[in-house]
Amino acid sequence: MGTVIGSFIGGLLAIGAAVLIFKKLKTKGKPDVDPSEPVTEPPPPDPEAEMKALMGRLVQLNLRIRTTFGLTSEIIRMVEDVIDLLKNTVPQMIDRHPSETLTYELKRICKDHLPQVVSEFTDLSAESRQRHTPSFMASLSDVRDQIQRANEIVEHNEVAEFKVMASFLKTKYASGNM
């Protein structure tokens, strides 16, 4: 009978140890949270800081095209036209319509799409750039036209057009097509 009780106690101890180990592994890597402290959400992005970051990205892009050897004045002018349009349109959208999808899509063009396309082009060899210049210019022209249309929508406060234009930009540039 003593061995049965000993085995039973040993089994309980093993189960208890397993439960403790499981709990320890389950919480491993999780920060200790004091349940008495209120949970706070991160502060919303600072619009001014966001604007500075976007404009800084456009300045970097402008410097890149100005310092890349072998770009024609036509290419530089076209990229700068697109940058200037973004500099005029995006701040208005952030100011007037910060939560609109169109604002988000224009910011994505500033931060991601335009810099990526320009970088890919400027990273090409001079020979490859020459071969790809017509398609690059056509892409920039298309982007410029879309941003001009977005600018008109903002200037005339065509709220109904926001969603249509945002959907178009999202679809057009979703896979990096530019």
Steps between C-alpha positions, in 0.01 A plus 500: 500500500793731572626464146158581358479818707858587410429447131182706526684788672784473246248519215334807651839666539585419136169644380549810715854546364374457143227762555755746643740442209218539248388829657858626502549410134164653406593838649862492385581807288186683608560818697377510856185709507368653816122444485443804723653735240266625228573384148596792280499505125790654312444866424364584155764605248597865523380662174785750505763228546336292230502799263869565570580135429308504170656826385842373608447191284418721202809716562716185509345388175567840342863486614536151357388600154713814511815307599457195276746536216359479149134587552358726234348834589167364371507215755602733782226748408233227486594354840510850650156575354359192674678595825362854482147371444533270801641787709188703420235229519601281795511776765154618394364147525658440840365833622147477363435126474749311719299179524403468133632207300614740229728668754646162592562407135668833423725456804592152375599647164726747687654245734515185293396493138674801350829452689506132406443562130756780488755293694454202271553724198802687637662173611507380138814530293513796262430268206200340670367839606509617141305194390240540778460878484183498282312265734631684808382834361160352411465369856594838647257674266222268613582561868510875439158489332349301788642738762375801301152345500525437875607862544192618308280280718650659810482857370135464400418293809344224289446271798306244298801460271739427790400135525502445124845653461636320807374167370656568162839590652492203735428260215747661264794510739418205727754267343762767446384578146600846411 
